[in-house]
């Protein structure tokens, strides 16, 4: 299995509890094998004004094949008007870990 078959989908959210709920549901539905969350401080432009906000970063490890479904699922539930959704290919990694991602993201039967 080539490592480019795997990706990390990242997004930020303004409420830790909502991020935790999203992470739990993403994993429950096997849209990702793992979702890590961590607090971040974001500085960005919004409507011509520089803003700073405390957010929670979610990083979902999944397959490229499942990433489109995860993106659509997240866009339908994300509270932001313009959510950050960035998909980054995994260019290398432990074969055991990548195999685990593949197994854990197989759609439920």
Buried (B, 14 or more C-beta within 10 A) or exposed (E): EEBEBBBBBBBBBEEEEBBBEBBEBBBEBBBBBBBEBEEEEEEEEEEEEEEEEEBBBBBBBBBBBBBEBBBEBBEEEBEEEEBBBEBEEBEEEEEEBBEBBBEBBEEEE
